Amino acid sequence: MKIGYTPHFLRKFKSLTPEIQEESFEAIEAFSDKKNHKRLKIHKLKGSLTGIYSFSVNYHIRILFEYVKPDQVILIAIGNHEIYKQ
């Protein structure tokens, strides 16, 4: 799967602690293999975020993404549950 990043995602990623960055990087690598999607708790979002999906890095950190093509996604945001309120 091809993965792209928005500038917003990259800014937020850089502001995370090195430990969370490493966890996030590992989750993104796992995300690229569809066999791991259940473990990452991928789910569709509703309401103002319809069309956007989310997966878990850990108990607190989530990554929002959107499918551009069936085999291509763009990572939109990373952070705690506050990212759902954007």
SULLIN-V957940 format. One record per helix or strand of 2 or more residues. SS is the DSSP state (H for helix, E for strand). FROM is the first residue (numbers start at 1). LEN is the number of residues. If there is no record, write none. Layout:
# SULLIN-V957940
SS & FROM & LEN
SS & FROM & LEN
This chain:
# SULLIN-V957940
E & 2 & 4
H & 7 & 9
H & 18 & 14
H & 34 & 3
E & 43 & 2
H & 47 & 3
E & 53 & 4
E & 62 & 8
E & 72 & 8
H & 81 & 5
